[in-house]
Amino acid sequence: MSSPRPPLEDMTLRQLRKVASEYEVSRYSRMRKTELIEAIQAIDAKRGAGAAAAPAPVAPTLAQVPAPMPAAAGVAVASTPKPAYSAPTPPSVEVLASVDDGLADLPSGYGESRIVLMPRDPQWAYAYWDIPNTHKDELRRQGGSRLALRFYDVTDIDFYSQAPHSLQQYECDEMAREWYLPIPVSDRDYVAEIGYLCNDGRWLVLARSLPVHIPPVYPSDWVEDHFVTVDWQADLRGKTVMTLKHPSQRAAESTNAIYDSIFAMTESAEAQRVAGSLFGSMQHVPASMAPEKAVSSYVFPSGAGLWAVPGAAPAGVPTMSGIGLNMSGLTMSGAGFSASAPPIRPRKFWLVADAELIVYGATEPDATVTIGGQPIKLNSDGTFRFQMSFQDGNIDYPIMAVAADGEQTRAIHMTFDRATPSRRTNTKDEAVLEWLP
């Protein structure tokens, strides 16, 4: 006689998938542990309700069994109804315990240097990598001293032959295998590299990711929805089911006032966020780019470009205009100008810049996490993220995680200091006309 099934909460994910397979749960391989438990419990409850509603069968006696009667010509005989479907018997403990038998442990690495970059949302990207120790040792012998990540803006350029628009650098721990990267400007293409920094300024690359596009923080222009029925057995190779019109063509034909209003509001919010992140985006790592290439370009939500020269160019270095330090480009309104040309009218000018503090991490899903003594809510996988405004002064962040049974604890104490030595900013609404001399 087989042993009863252990509680679902005590089973591993693989064991739960085994039970879900026996219960014929749809798409069980993509479910999380909590979702598998809910699906199995729902089937158990359904089976229990069906068993309670069905009366116990009574074996008929010989006298109760009627003699079969021949069917008359042209008279239909009612068929015996099929028994109701019942879920299969759940697997025993012995079967569940043998699920992992014969499977080797996952390797710690696969012997190939590789980094993968994925967008998480318009403001964050996620990178993970696998670097063999032999490759690390080789670059350390060449002078590599500090492991770091580099984050490049490669929008509309060939990264192998052209300089990136911007470069962010983040030093990371030798034991790290993943990292979250803040996005300077959304709706752009980015590439991540992991490598070693040398004391003489050299950059030794361990691995480079493929370019990825970070989605915009404002709504997409593609709002045309169509529902098409496609036969399951149809061969779609080389066939076009439907051709969608480009948003620019659709906008010329008709406009949606509600969508345009929502888009305008979010576009303004993105412009303010871009304004706050431009300063950090223009800070290149010293000696990482040639002086003549230390020119960064950025695209604002309106599509107009802004060219910025971080620092005075040395003598003999060509500038954007090709003469002296004058530069010509496109402003937010799309009108060109020269930095040395006299003003022809009063102008408004504004700047918005601020900082936020984001604390994130992960622990066991059933643990209790407090920040500064205040409990925070964990996601179903045990991750958490806390975001707040980062004003001038000191912020003290003691973080503690306590196991569900209270027998284990982990803690980290972080402090953050911010100072703003000077501020001369105003919002777009507060901007006033200024006559330039």
Protein Blocks (a to p, Z undefined) as FASTA:
>chain_A
ZZddddfklpcfklmmmmmmmnopghklmpcfklmmmmmmmmmmmmmmmmmmpccddddd
fklpccdddddehiacdddddddddddddddfklmmmmmgoiacddfbeoiacdddddfb
lmbccddddddfklmmmmmmnopabdcdddddfehiafklpccfbdcdddddfkbcbdcd
ddfbghiacddddddddfkopacdfbdcdddddddfbdcfblcdcdddddfklcfehiaf
bdcddfklmmmmpccfklmmmmmmmmmmmmmmmmmmmmmmmmccehkacfklmcccdddf
kopacdddedjadehiacfkopajbdcdddfkopacdfkbccfbdcdddddddddddddd
dddfkbccdeehiacdddfkopacddddddedddddddddddfkopaccddddddddddf
bacdddfklpccdddZZ
